[in-house]
Amino acid sequence: MKTAAVSVKPLPASSARPRRPKGSWVGFLYIAPWLLGFLLFELYPFLSSFAYSFTDLNMFKSPNFVGLDNYRKMFADDDLFFQALKVTLIYVLIAVPAKLIFALLVAMLLNRKLRGIHFFRTVYYLPSIMGGSVAIALLWRYLFSSEGMVNTFLQALYLPKFDWLGSPGLALYTISLLTVWQFGSSMVLFLAGLKQIPAELYEAGQIDGASRVRMFFRITLPMLTPIVFFNVIMQMVNAFQDFTAAMVITNGGPLKSTYLYGLMIYQNGFQFFKMGYASAQSWVLFAIIMLVTLLIFKSSSRWVYYGDGEK
C-alpha cells in the first residue's frame, strides 16, 4: 500500500510573532504625561546635578569644570558640612523612632471596634496631609514661642515656661515634634498590618495565660516587623531630606543647633547661588541615604519575620 505524501507549508514568519493588539498605543498615551514628567522633572535633574557637582555653576555664568574641588572643599574646608551632618543624624535618630512608636500606639487604639471609629481614623490622618506645609510650620513657631500657647498652658498649671526655640538643647527636639505629629501615613500601614494578624494567635496566648504586654512583644510586634521595616526605610529617607521646619521655624538656629542638611543644600544653592557646590552636597546625601538603607536591609534578616516563618 502506498501512502500519500503530505506536504506541510511553513507558516510565514510574520504570523509566528504575537501581534500587538489594536489600540495598545492608547496605554502609552495614558502614561505619556507621567513618563514625560519623570524624564523632564526627575531623571534629567538627577543626572544633571551629578554633572554640575563637578563644576563651579553659580547661576550667573557658564559652569567651568573643577573636578573634585567641590568634594574636597566639603570634607576638608567646610565646617558647616560636618555640623549639618551631625545635626541631621541626631534629628533622624530622634524623629524616626518617636514617629513610628507614636504611630503604632495610635494604630492600636484605632484598631478597636468603637462607634465612629472611621471618623477618628480620618481625623488622625489629617496631620500627614497638612504637616509639611509652610503654614503649619509658622503655626508651630507661634505655639512654641516664648509667649506662645504651650508656655501659656504651662504657666496656667504653675509650671515654668521654656525657651523651646531659643535654647540649643531644646530647639531640635521642638522641630522634631512637628515630624512626629505627621504620623498618619505610618499609622495607616500599622493599622492595615494589625488587621492581618490572625485572632487565633491572641486566643492561644490568652489560653496560655499571657498578659497583654507579653502578647504585644511575642505576637503583635513580630507579626508587624515587615511593616516596621518598610516604615523605617520610608521615614528615614524623608527625615534625611527634611528642611521646611528648620528653615521656617528656626532658620537653622540657635547656634546652628537645627541646621539640617537639607537646609544647608537649600542655602548654598538658592541663597548663595553655589549650585555646583549644592549639587555635590546633594550627591553626598544620596550616598549616605543609600548606605543607611543598605545597612537596614542587611540587618533585616535578623529581626524581620514573615508569615511563612522565614526571616
C-alpha atoms as one frame of an Amber mdcrd trajectory, in Angstrom:
protein
   0.000   0.000   0.000   1.355   3.401  -0.922   0.911   6.300   1.451   0.309
   9.699   0.041   2.920  12.258   0.976   1.501  15.241   2.792   3.326  18.480
   2.280   3.223  20.941   5.145   3.806  24.542   4.242   5.709  26.508   6.844
   3.861  29.419   8.360   5.045  32.831   7.371   7.499  34.371   9.787   5.187
  37.289  10.375   2.346  35.024  11.558   4.583  33.331  14.140   5.084  36.580
  16.015   2.485  37.691  18.514   0.737  40.646  17.079   0.287  43.761  19.148
  -3.411  44.147  19.847  -5.117  47.023  18.141  -5.388  50.111  20.297  -2.399
  49.259  22.506  -0.985  52.703  21.783  -3.770  54.069  23.968  -1.985  52.670
  27.018   1.191  54.539  26.091  -0.898  57.646  25.596  -2.261  57.357  29.132
   1.183  57.038  30.716   2.745  59.706  28.478   2.146  62.594  30.978   3.797
  60.647  33.784   6.620  59.477  31.530   7.350  62.993  30.289   7.177  64.355
  33.822   9.567  61.689  35.045  12.066  62.316  32.241  11.948  66.118  32.417
  11.488  66.786  36.125  13.150  63.806  37.811  15.603  61.884  35.658  17.070
  64.892  33.825  17.632  66.979  37.013  19.005  63.889  38.757  21.635  63.276
  36.091  22.302  66.985  35.583  23.047  67.527  39.257  25.710  64.835  39.077
  27.391  66.656  36.180  27.035  70.020  37.924  28.678  68.659  41.067  31.992
  68.730  39.180  31.576  72.362  38.127  31.534  75.832  39.704  27.998  76.587
  38.499  26.689  79.693  40.293  23.639  80.566  38.115  25.276  83.756  36.799
  27.932  82.427  34.423  28.688  79.379  32.357  29.898  76.481  34.507  33.559
  75.516  34.469  34.790  72.006  35.171  36.581  71.896  38.548  36.895  68.157
  39.047  36.672  67.041  42.656  37.195  70.527  44.146  33.629  70.720  45.471
  34.002  67.399  47.266  37.463  68.304  48.585  36.162  71.616  49.905  33.203
  69.881  51.520  35.254  67.404  53.532  38.376  69.500  54.155  37.346  73.156
  54.467  33.615  73.402  55.241  32.957  73.109  58.976  29.230  73.671  58.426
  29.079  70.425  56.432  30.001  68.338  59.468  27.738  70.423  61.723  24.782
  69.872  59.389  25.571  66.175  59.072  25.779  65.788  62.856  22.513  67.655
  63.452  20.732  65.664  60.741  21.852  62.314  62.143  20.621  63.314  65.609
  17.363  64.541  64.084  16.829  61.223  62.273  17.573  59.231  65.438  15.048
  61.333  67.370  12.249  61.812  64.860  12.002  58.421  63.138  11.732  56.140
  66.229   9.431  58.592  68.044   7.187  58.896  64.997   6.898  55.142  64.483
   6.276  54.407  68.176   3.555  57.038  68.334   2.019  55.825  65.054   1.899
  52.243  66.341   0.264  53.277  69.618  -2.416  55.279  67.811  -2.980  52.444
  65.321  -3.568  50.017  68.170  -6.123  52.403  69.684  -7.885  52.857  66.334
  -7.983  49.089  65.759 -10.763  48.736  68.287 -14.404  48.357  67.316 -15.886
  51.613  68.550 -18.707  53.836  67.411 -17.468  56.478  64.970 -14.053  54.851
  64.630 -13.860  55.740  60.921 -14.229  59.425  61.772 -11.363  59.254  64.258
  -9.153  57.429  61.750  -9.715  60.245  59.270  -9.008  62.931  61.861  -5.766
  61.307  62.971  -4.597  61.052  59.370  -5.112  64.750  58.589  -1.771  65.957
  60.075   0.078  63.949  57.437  -1.676  65.937  54.721  -1.110  69.387  56.248
   2.013  68.861  58.354   4.630  69.514  55.669   3.294  72.940  54.685   4.854
  76.288  55.482   1.627  77.416  57.157   1.804  74.590  59.708   5.483  75.374
  60.352   4.551  79.003  61.068   1.813  77.807  63.404   4.341  75.559  65.148
   6.693  78.522  65.624   3.866  80.512  67.191   2.830  77.663  69.501   6.354
  77.184  70.877   7.437  80.823  71.030   8.278  82.397  74.383   4.746  83.741
  74.748   3.056  81.020  72.753   0.221  78.736  73.698   2.458  75.946  75.010
   4.156  78.191  77.552   0.816  79.828  78.389  -0.603  76.389  79.149   2.419
  75.521  81.309   2.073  78.740  83.291  -1.635  78.014  83.829  -0.518  74.788
  85.522   2.048  76.744  87.595   4.914  75.146  85.697   7.975  77.019  84.401
   7.991  78.049  80.773  10.781  77.016  78.424  12.632  78.711  75.611  11.669
  75.999  73.140  13.117  77.644  70.031  15.863  79.780  71.561  17.658  77.074
  73.507  20.211  74.969  71.596  19.317  71.992  73.771  15.566  72.156  73.047
  15.202  73.576  69.540  15.999  70.356  67.687  13.553  68.374  69.831  10.893
  71.012  69.206  11.091  70.814  65.418  11.277  67.012  65.702   7.833  67.106
  67.318   6.452  68.531  64.086   7.700  65.447  62.229   6.281  63.134  64.893
   2.933  64.918  64.558   2.806  63.801  60.901   2.369  60.129  61.830  -0.694
  59.450  59.682   0.896  57.503  56.819   2.778  55.179  59.164  -0.352  54.764
  61.278  -2.399  53.622  58.267   0.179  50.969  57.415   0.354  49.746  61.016
  -3.449  49.625  61.147  -3.552  47.505  57.992  -0.916  45.182  59.463  -2.814
  44.802  62.740  -5.920  43.697  60.875  -3.930  40.927  59.153  -2.813  39.284
  62.412  -4.894  36.113  62.978  -7.157  36.300  66.027  -6.297  32.669  66.812
  -2.824  33.742  67.937  -4.270  36.021  70.610  -6.757  33.352  71.681  -3.909
  30.873  72.107  -1.994  33.457  74.110  -4.958  34.035  76.420  -5.341  30.293
  76.960  -1.657  30.105  77.928  -2.210  32.931  80.408  -0.034  35.502  78.609
  -0.523  39.129  79.598  -1.265  41.859  77.069   2.256  43.173  77.293   3.690
  39.719  76.633   1.333  39.149  73.701   2.381  42.504  72.243   6.073  41.574
  72.251   5.522  37.911  71.324   2.705  38.194  68.784   1.885  41.733  67.665
   5.357  43.166  67.227   6.900  40.134  65.445   3.954  39.968  63.049   4.333
  43.677  62.300   8.065  43.607  61.608   7.592  43.731  57.788   5.515  46.911
  58.238   8.078  48.280  60.692  10.819  47.566  58.175   9.013  49.441  55.398
   8.147  52.385  57.658  11.708  52.683  58.924  13.042  52.885  55.363  10.494
  55.429  54.163  10.587  57.671  57.229  14.387  57.561  57.375  14.642  58.723
  53.752  12.153  61.530  54.394  13.862  62.641  57.620  17.257  62.953  55.950
  15.705  65.346  53.408  13.641  67.495  55.808  14.290  71.203  55.778  10.945
  73.054  55.934  10.707  73.079  59.744  14.346  74.050  60.215  14.051  76.869
  57.689  10.686  78.349  58.675  10.753  77.831  62.442  14.387  78.386  63.431
  16.339  79.095  60.198  18.989  76.692  61.453  19.465  78.370  64.836  20.138
  78.906  67.576  23.908  78.404  67.162  23.276  76.054  64.200  21.628  73.537
  66.540  18.849  72.910  63.968  20.992  73.337  60.862  19.724  70.345  58.911
  21.470  69.021  55.826  18.547  69.906  53.573  18.657  73.500  54.795  22.385
  73.670  54.031  21.794  72.471  50.460  18.984  75.000  50.009  21.065  77.908
  51.267  24.084  77.046  49.140  22.003  76.524  46.025  19.319  79.225  46.198
  20.638  81.845  48.627  24.382  81.832  47.910  23.865  80.608  44.294  26.577
  77.955  44.613  24.621  75.447  42.578  27.632  73.285  41.736  28.615  73.004
  45.385  25.000  72.311  46.411  24.813  69.554  43.784  27.899  67.911  45.262
  26.333  68.072  48.726  23.152  66.526  47.339  25.066  63.559  45.961  26.835
  63.043  49.267  23.418  62.973  50.933  22.243  60.475  48.310  25.234  58.255
  49.097  24.542  58.479  52.846  20.881  57.539  52.382  21.832  54.615  50.158
  24.412  53.401  52.690  21.978  53.580  55.617  19.294  51.863  53.524  21.654
  49.026  52.617  22.598  48.595  56.284  18.942  48.365  57.270  18.298  45.820
  54.502  21.346  43.839  55.629  20.138  43.758  59.237  16.550  42.890  58.308
  17.337  39.167  58.124  17.824  39.205  61.911  14.669  40.964  63.028  12.067
  40.932  60.210   9.730  37.912  60.330   7.296  36.953  57.583   4.152  34.853
  57.745   5.835  31.759  56.299   8.296  31.644  59.189  11.237  32.835  57.089
  13.338  35.845  58.035
